């Protein structure tokens, strides 16, 4: 797995299948009340800890809205679903609205729906739509 945050050097570790897997997680503040976390690559059990760390930092900032932008290419493996669910619970406990951008109609949305977790998320086509919907 390779994870990368902002200006920090990338980190490599082997995946369970023997090859490197890439997940890039980058967070930025759109406004003081909106944080966007962009995910690019494969979210699975091995890459989930990076998402957990970044989301925990963003929730601690107490934005009104946290957007997970699933930039293409993005793949949600079945064992990555719990990571998104943890994000939803963490945001909800802090009173933060959580939106997913770029997931509607994708395999990620189908996996969340099949697992019974899709209703925990607000799906939008763009970050701008998510911000507009949050008011």
Secondary structure, 3 states (H helix, E strand, C coil): CEEECCCCCCEECECCCCCECEEEEEEEEEECCEEEEEEEEEECCCCHHHHHHHHHHHHHCCCCEEEEEEEEEEEECHHHHHHHHHHHHHHHHCCCEEEEECCCCCHHHHHHHHCCCHHHCEEECCHHHHHHHHC
